[in-house]
C-alpha cells in the first residue's frame, strides 16, 4: 500500500492521529523522516538539510496554530564527517531560532544513506484541526507556492547556491498563531496545494472552488517554468513549500491579515461538495513521501 493508504489504516487504530500533529495535554507533537535519495537532491548542503528537516516538523506545529517550543533530530549517515555534522546542527539550530524555539539535540547512527528523523514540540490550548471548514468560509494560503519545485529545477541545473537558499523555507509558526483565533480548519501544504485541499475536503466533509488566477505563485517558479501549464503544476501539485492552507469566515480575513506579517491570499471558497479549479475538477495529485521528488 502507498503512504496515504497506510495512514488511513493507522487512523483507525490511533485516535490522536489525523492532523498535522497530535495534541496531548496542550502539547503539540509531530515527527518526520527524510532520506537523501527522496528528499535531498544532489547539491543539498548539510546546513540546508538540517534547516529543512527540522523546519518540516516546525511547519506541522504551525499548522495547529501552536507556538514552537523545541526540536530534536536523528542524524544517520554512512560515516560521520565533522564539518557535515556541525553544519546540520547549525541549520537545525538556526531554523529553531527563527521561530523562537530551541534545538536541543537528538541521536546519531550509521546508515547506508544520509537519513534524518526530526521531532518538534509545541504548545497550544486551542489547536486548529483539519475538520472545521464549512460552506461559506473562504480558502486562503500564506506566502507563495512553487518555491521548492523551482529549487529542484535549479539543483538539476547545478545552480546549487540559489537552490539551497530556496530550500531553506520559513516555517509559518507566527502566521499560524495569527490565523488561529479566526481559522476554522488549517494544515500545511507539504503534499502540495491540490492534495492539501482534497485532504481538507475529506476531513471537513465539504467542497472547495478555487480561483486559478488568485493562487500566489513564487517568482522563482515563474522564472523556471517552461510555460503556463508548467507554472501551474509547480504551484498546485509539487508540494514541499510548507505554506499554510486555511479556511476562515470571510469577515475575519482583514483581521487575520493585520495580525500576520506573512501575506495571506484568498484563493477560493468552501462549498458543499467537490473540489474544482475554475469550475473544473481539480486532480488529487501531489507529493508522496517515500518517492523521489518530481
C-alpha positions as CSV (number, residue, x, y, z in Angstrom):
1,X,0.0,0.0,0.0
2,X,1.1,3.6,-0.5
3,X,1.6,6.2,2.2
4,X,-2.0,7.5,2.1
5,X,-3.5,4.1,2.4
6,X,-1.2,3.3,5.3
7,X,-2.2,6.5,7.1
8,X,-5.9,5.6,6.7
9,X,-5.2,2.2,8.1
10,X,-3.4,3.6,11.2
11,X,-6.0,6.3,11.7
12,X,-8.5,3.6,12.8
13,X,-6.0,2.4,15.4
14,X,-4.7,5.8,16.7
15,X,-7.3,8.2,17.9
16,X,-4.9,11.1,18.2
17,X,-3.7,10.8,14.5
18,X,-5.2,12.6,11.5
19,X,-3.9,16.1,11.8
20,X,-0.5,17.7,11.2
21,X,0.4,16.9,14.8
22,X,-1.0,15.2,17.8
23,X,-2.2,17.2,20.8
24,X,-1.7,15.8,24.3
25,X,-2.4,17.9,27.4
26,X,-1.9,21.1,25.4
27,X,1.4,19.9,24.0
28,X,1.7,19.5,20.2
29,X,3.9,16.7,19.0
30,X,5.0,15.7,15.4
31,X,7.7,13.7,13.7
32,X,9.1,13.4,10.2
33,X,11.7,11.3,8.4
34,X,13.7,12.3,5.3
35,X,16.2,10.5,3.1
36,X,19.0,11.6,0.8
37,X,17.5,9.8,-2.3
38,X,14.0,11.0,-1.9
39,X,14.2,14.4,-0.1
40,X,17.7,16.0,-0.6
41,X,18.8,16.5,-4.3
42,X,22.4,16.3,-5.2
43,X,24.0,19.6,-4.1
44,X,21.9,20.0,-0.9
45,X,24.2,21.1,1.9
46,X,24.0,19.6,5.4
47,X,23.1,23.0,6.7
48,X,20.1,23.1,4.3
49,X,19.2,19.6,5.3
50,X,19.2,20.5,9.0
51,X,17.1,23.6,8.4
52,X,14.7,21.9,6.0
53,X,14.2,18.7,8.1
54,X,13.6,20.4,11.4
55,X,11.6,23.1,9.6
56,X,9.2,20.4,8.2
57,X,8.3,19.4,11.7
58,X,8.0,23.0,12.9
59,X,5.6,23.6,10.0
60,X,3.3,20.9,11.4
61,X,3.4,22.8,14.7
62,X,2.5,25.9,12.8
63,X,-0.5,24.2,11.2
64,X,-2.0,23.5,14.6
65,X,-1.9,27.2,15.5
66,X,0.7,26.4,18.2
67,X,3.8,28.2,19.4
68,X,7.0,26.2,18.8
69,X,9.0,25.1,21.9
70,X,11.8,22.7,20.8
71,X,13.0,20.1,18.3
72,X,15.3,17.1,18.2
73,X,16.7,15.1,15.3
74,X,18.2,11.7,14.5
75,X,21.2,12.1,12.2
76,X,22.3,8.9,10.3
77,X,25.0,8.6,7.6
78,X,27.4,6.0,6.3
79,X,30.2,7.8,8.3
80,X,30.4,10.9,10.4
81,X,32.1,13.9,8.9
82,X,32.7,16.7,11.4
83,X,32.0,19.5,9.1
84,X,28.8,18.0,7.8
85,X,27.6,17.1,11.3
86,X,28.3,20.6,12.6
87,X,26.6,22.2,9.5
88,X,23.5,20.1,10.0
89,X,23.2,21.1,13.7
90,X,23.8,24.8,12.7
91,X,20.9,24.6,10.2
92,X,18.6,22.8,12.7
93,X,19.5,25.4,15.4
94,X,19.0,28.4,13.1
95,X,15.6,27.3,11.9
96,X,14.5,26.8,15.5
97,X,15.8,30.2,16.5
98,X,13.9,31.7,13.6
99,X,10.6,30.7,15.3
100,X,11.7,31.3,18.9
101,X,12.2,27.6,19.6
102,X,15.3,25.6,20.7
103,X,17.1,22.8,19.0
104,X,18.1,20.5,22.0
105,X,19.9,17.6,20.4
106,X,18.9,14.1,19.2
107,X,20.6,10.8,18.3
108,X,23.4,9.6,16.0
109,X,23.5,6.4,14.0
110,X,25.2,4.9,11.0
111,X,23.1,4.0,7.9
112,X,23.8,3.3,4.2
113,X,22.4,6.7,3.1
114,X,22.1,10.1,4.8
115,X,18.8,10.0,6.7
116,X,17.3,12.2,9.4
117,X,14.2,11.9,11.6
118,X,13.0,15.1,13.3
119,X,10.5,15.7,16.1
120,X,9.1,19.1,17.1
121,X,7.2,20.1,20.2
122,X,4.8,23.0,20.5
123,X,2.1,24.3,22.9
124,X,-1.5,25.5,22.5
125,X,-4.7,25.2,24.5
126,X,-6.8,25.7,21.4
127,X,-5.5,23.7,18.4
128,X,-6.8,24.1,14.9
129,X,-7.7,20.9,13.2
130,X,-8.4,20.0,9.6
131,X,-12.1,19.2,10.2
132,X,-13.8,22.5,10.9
133,X,-14.2,24.1,7.4
134,X,-17.8,24.9,6.5
135,X,-19.6,26.2,3.4
136,X,-19.5,30.0,3.4
137,X,-15.9,30.1,4.6
138,X,-13.1,31.3,2.3
139,X,-9.9,29.3,1.5
140,X,-6.6,31.0,2.0
141,X,-2.9,30.3,1.7
142,X,0.1,32.0,3.3
143,X,3.1,33.2,1.2
144,X,3.6,31.9,-2.3
145,X,3.7,28.5,-3.9
146,X,6.2,26.7,-6.2
147,X,9.4,27.7,-4.4
148,X,10.5,24.1,-3.7
149,X,9.7,23.0,-7.2
150,X,11.8,25.8,-8.5
151,X,14.7,24.8,-6.2
152,X,14.6,21.3,-7.6
153,X,14.9,22.6,-11.1
154,X,17.9,24.7,-10.0
155,X,19.5,21.8,-8.3
156,X,19.2,19.9,-11.6
157,X,20.9,22.8,-13.4
158,X,23.7,22.8,-11.0
159,X,22.7,26.2,-9.6
160,X,23.1,24.9,-6.1
161,X,23.7,28.1,-4.1
162,X,20.4,29.6,-5.1
163,X,18.6,26.2,-4.8
164,X,19.8,25.8,-1.2
165,X,18.6,29.2,-0.4
166,X,15.1,28.4,-1.7
167,X,15.1,25.1,0.2
168,X,15.6,26.9,3.5
169,X,11.9,28.0,3.8
170,X,10.4,29.9,6.8
171,X,8.2,27.8,9.0
172,X,4.9,29.7,9.4
173,X,4.7,29.5,13.1
174,X,3.9,33.2,13.6
175,X,1.4,33.2,10.8
176,X,-0.3,30.1,12.3
177,X,-0.7,31.8,15.6
178,X,-2.1,34.9,13.9
179,X,-4.6,32.8,12.0
180,X,-5.6,30.6,14.9
181,X,-8.2,32.9,16.5
182,X,-10.1,33.0,13.2
183,X,-9.4,29.8,11.4
184,X,-12.0,27.0,11.1
185,X,-9.5,24.5,9.6
186,X,-5.8,24.5,8.8
187,X,-2.9,22.3,7.6
188,X,0.4,22.8,5.8
189,X,1.0,22.4,2.1
190,X,3.8,19.8,2.4
191,X,2.0,17.5,-0.1
192,X,1.0,20.3,-2.5
193,X,-1.9,22.7,-2.6
194,X,-4.2,20.4,-4.6
195,X,-3.7,17.4,-2.3
196,X,-4.0,19.6,0.8
197,X,-7.4,20.9,-0.4
198,X,-8.6,17.4,-1.0
199,X,-7.4,16.3,2.5
200,X,-9.3,19.3,4.0
201,X,-12.3,18.4,1.9
202,X,-12.3,14.8,3.3
203,X,-11.6,15.8,6.9
204,X,-14.3,18.6,6.9
205,X,-16.8,16.8,4.7
206,X,-17.1,19.8,2.4
207,X,-16.0,21.0,-1.1
208,X,-13.9,23.8,-2.5
209,X,-13.9,26.1,-5.5
210,X,-10.5,27.5,-6.3
211,X,-9.7,30.5,-8.5
212,X,-6.6,29.8,-10.6
213,X,-5.8,33.5,-11.1
214,X,-5.8,34.1,-7.3
215,X,-3.2,31.4,-6.5
216,X,0.1,33.2,-5.4
217,X,2.9,31.8,-7.5
218,X,6.5,32.3,-6.3
219,X,8.7,34.5,-8.6
220,X,11.2,31.6,-8.6
221,X,8.6,29.2,-10.0
222,X,7.6,31.7,-12.7
223,X,11.3,32.1,-13.7
224,X,12.0,28.3,-14.1
225,X,8.6,27.3,-15.6
226,X,8.6,26.3,-19.2
227,X,5.0,27.6,-19.8
228,X,1.8,28.4,-18.1
229,X,0.9,24.7,-17.6
230,X,4.3,24.0,-16.0
231,X,3.9,27.0,-13.7
232,X,0.5,25.7,-12.6
233,X,2.0,22.3,-11.9
234,X,4.7,23.7,-9.8
235,X,2.3,25.8,-7.7
236,X,-0.5,23.3,-7.4
237,X,0.9,19.8,-7.4
238,X,4.6,19.8,-6.4
239,X,4.3,20.4,-2.7
240,X,7.1,20.7,-0.1
241,X,6.5,24.5,0.1
242,X,5.3,24.3,3.7
243,X,2.8,27.2,3.5
244,X,-0.4,27.1,5.5
245,X,-3.7,26.2,3.8
246,X,-6.5,27.6,5.9
247,X,-10.3,28.3,6.0
248,X,-11.9,31.1,7.8
249,X,-15.0,33.3,7.7
250,X,-14.7,36.0,5.0
251,X,-15.4,38.7,7.6
252,X,-12.2,37.6,9.5
253,X,-9.8,37.9,6.6
254,X,-8.9,41.5,7.2
255,X,-8.3,41.0,10.9
256,X,-6.2,37.9,10.2
257,X,-4.1,39.9,7.7
258,X,-3.5,42.7,10.1
259,X,-2.2,40.2,12.7
260,X,0.1,38.3,10.3
261,X,3.4,39.6,9.0
262,X,3.2,36.9,6.3
263,X,0.9,37.6,3.3
264,X,-2.5,35.8,3.3
265,X,-4.2,35.3,0.0
266,X,-7.8,34.3,-0.6
267,X,-7.8,31.6,-3.3
268,X,-11.3,30.2,-3.2
269,X,-14.5,29.4,-1.3
270,X,-15.7,26.5,0.8
271,X,-18.7,24.7,-0.9
272,X,-20.9,21.8,-0.1
273,X,-19.0,19.2,-2.1
274,X,-16.5,18.6,-4.9
275,X,-13.0,20.2,-5.4
276,X,-12.8,22.3,-8.5
277,X,-10.4,24.9,-10.1
278,X,-12.2,27.4,-12.3
279,X,-15.2,25.1,-12.4
280,X,-13.2,22.0,-13.5
281,X,-12.4,19.0,-11.2
282,X,-9.0,19.5,-9.5
283,X,-7.0,16.3,-9.5
284,X,-6.0,14.9,-6.1
285,X,-2.3,14.9,-7.1
286,X,0.7,15.9,-5.1
287,X,3.9,14.8,-3.4
288,X,4.1,11.3,-2.0
289,X,6.6,10.7,0.8
290,X,9.0,7.9,0.1
291,X,9.1,8.6,-3.7
292,X,11.7,10.7,-5.4
293,X,10.9,14.4,-5.7
294,X,9.4,15.1,-9.1
